[in-house]
Amino acid sequence: MRYFTFLLGISGGIFPLAYLIYNILVQNYGAEPTKRILHFLGDWGIYFILISLLFSVFSKPLKSNLLNKNLKILGKTFGLYGLFYVILHFLAYMAFEQNWDIKNTFYEILLRVYLFLGFWGLLGLLILGFFSFFFSKYFYYLSSLSYLIGLLGSVHYLIGQKIPSMASYIIFMIFLILFCVKLVSKNKKQRI
């Protein structure tokens, strides 16, 4: 079961990248492929963060210790893939939109609210990824930040679109609900 979980996590995370590379090679992205690539990477970053948090939420009430452990492994794996795709999204933004101009990149981040929120989400993900790899015994204390990071990312996703899609509203609402549930559960634990 453990190897199946590992293979599911690895293949689930690599599939979108393989799909992106295929579409670039066969030139399916039309006249302006850079925007499509940028949005594709950002979309999958937010999807993986959402999947990671949902695995985390649904693993807690399970009675089966084996299933609970496997869902936690998948949650962590997909969370790291979320970090990977968000880093690629940021690098694609720097390459395609800013021509690797670091000064102008940070000027734009400070100028636009959705970029500012997305950048803070990226910094939070980098901190969580760092602790996940190098200080895993302390990761538990910081893992609740992933709900706030997901909420920041969903707001970035929502207001970064010229015309927000229904999917962006749904993703925002799911992250908002998860964030509120986490706040309420933390508050209950502190009262007891």
C-alpha positions in Angstrom: 0.0 0.0 0.0 2.9 2.4 0.8 4.5 1.9 -2.6 1.1 2.5 -4.3 0.7 5.7 -2.4 4.2 6.8 -3.4 3.6 6.0 -7.1 0.2 7.8 -7.0 1.8 10.9 -5.5 4.7 10.9 -7.9 2.6 10.3 -11.0 -0.1 12.7 -9.9 2.4 15.5 -9.6 4.3 14.8 -12.8 1.3 14.4 -15.1 0.5 18.1 -15.4 4.1 19.0 -16.2 4.2 16.3 -18.9 0.9 17.6 -20.3 2.3 21.1 -20.4 5.5 20.0 -22.1 3.5 18.0 -24.6 1.3 21.1 -25.4 4.4 23.3 -25.8 6.0 20.8 -28.2 3.0 20.4 -30.4 2.3 24.1 -30.2 -1.2 23.9 -28.8 -1.0 27.2 -27.0 -1.6 29.4 -30.0 -0.3 32.9 -30.6 0.5 33.8 -27.0 1.8 30.7 -25.3 3.5 32.5 -22.5 0.3 33.6 -20.8 -1.1 30.1 -21.1 2.0 28.6 -19.6 2.1 31.1 -16.8 -1.6 30.5 -15.9 -1.3 26.7 -16.3 1.6 26.6 -13.7 -0.3 28.9 -11.3 -3.5 26.9 -11.7 -1.8 23.6 -10.9 0.0 25.2 -8.0 -3.3 26.2 -6.4 -4.9 22.8 -7.3 -2.1 20.9 -5.5 -2.2 23.1 -2.4 -6.0 22.6 -2.3 -5.7 18.8 -2.7 -3.0 18.8 0.0 -5.2 20.6 2.5 -8.2 18.4 1.7 -6.1 15.2 2.3 -5.0 16.7 5.6 -8.6 17.6 6.6 -10.0 14.2 5.6 -7.3 12.1 7.1 -8.0 13.3 10.7 -11.4 11.7 11.3 -10.5 8.3 9.8 -10.3 5.4 12.1 -7.9 3.3 10.0 -4.4 4.2 11.0 -2.9 2.9 7.7 -5.3 4.9 5.5 -4.7 8.0 7.7 -1.0 7.6 7.3 -1.2 7.2 3.5 -3.5 10.2 3.1 -0.9 12.3 5.1 1.9 11.1 2.8 -0.2 12.0 -0.2 -1.1 15.4 1.4 2.6 16.2 2.0 3.6 15.0 -1.5 0.9 17.1 -3.2 1.8 20.1 -0.9 5.4 19.9 -2.2 4.2 19.7 -5.7 2.1 22.8 -5.0 5.3 24.5 -3.9 7.1 23.2 -7.1 4.4 24.5 -9.4 4.1 27.9 -7.6 7.9 28.3 -7.9 7.7 27.5 -11.7 4.8 30.0 -11.9 6.9 32.7 -10.3 9.9 32.0 -12.5 7.7 32.0 -15.6 6.3 35.4 -14.5 9.8 36.7 -14.1 10.9 35.3 -17.4 7.9 36.0 -19.6 6.5 39.2 -18.0 9.5 40.9 -16.6 12.4 39.6 -18.7 14.3 38.6 -15.6 14.4 42.2 -14.3 14.5 41.6 -10.6 14.1 45.3 -9.7 11.0 45.7 -11.9 9.6 42.4 -10.7 9.6 43.6 -7.1 8.3 47.0 -8.1 5.3 45.3 -9.8 4.8 43.1 -6.7 4.6 46.2 -4.5 2.4 48.0 -7.0 -0.3 45.3 -7.6 -2.3 43.8 -4.8 -2.8 40.4 -6.4 0.9 40.1 -7.0 1.7 41.2 -3.5 -0.7 38.5 -2.0 0.7 35.8 -4.3 4.3 36.7 -3.4 3.5 36.4 0.3 1.9 33.0 -0.4 5.1 32.0 -2.2 7.3 33.1 0.7 5.0 31.1 3.1 5.2 28.0 0.9 9.0 28.3 0.7 9.2 28.5 4.6 6.9 25.4 4.9 8.8 23.5 2.2 12.1 24.3 4.0 10.8 23.0 7.3 9.2 20.0 5.6 12.6 18.9 4.2 15.1 20.0 6.8 13.2 20.3 10.1 10.3 17.9 9.8 9.9 17.5 13.6 9.1 21.3 13.8 6.9 21.3 10.7 3.8 20.4 12.7 4.0 23.8 14.5 4.0 25.7 11.2 1.7 23.5 9.1 -1.4 25.5 10.1 0.1 28.4 8.0 -0.8 26.4 4.9 -4.4 27.3 5.3 -3.5 31.1 5.3 -1.2 30.5 2.4 -3.9 28.7 0.5 -6.3 31.6 1.2 -3.7 34.1 -0.1 -3.1 32.0 -3.2 -6.9 31.7 -3.9 -7.3 35.5 -3.6 -4.3 36.0 -5.9 -6.0 33.5 -8.3 -9.4 35.3 -8.1 -8.4 38.9 -8.5 -5.5 38.2 -10.9 -8.0 37.3 -13.6 -9.6 40.1 -15.7 -12.9 38.2 -15.7 -12.9 35.8 -12.7 -14.1 32.3 -13.6 -16.6 30.3 -11.6 -13.7 27.9 -10.7 -11.8 30.7 -9.1 -14.8 31.6 -6.9 -15.3 28.0 -5.9 -11.6 27.6 -5.1 -11.7 30.8 -3.0 -14.8 29.6 -1.1 -13.3 26.2 -0.4 -10.1 27.8 1.0 -12.1 30.3 3.0 -14.2 27.5 4.5 -11.1 25.4 5.3 -9.4 28.5 6.9 -12.4 29.2 9.0 -12.8 25.6 10.1 -9.1 25.6 11.1 -9.5 28.8 13.1 -12.5 27.4 14.9 -10.8 24.1 15.7 -7.7 25.9 17.0 -9.9 28.1 19.1 -11.7 25.1 20.6 -8.4 23.4 21.4 -7.2 26.5 23.2 -10.3 26.7 25.3 -10.1 23.1 26.5 
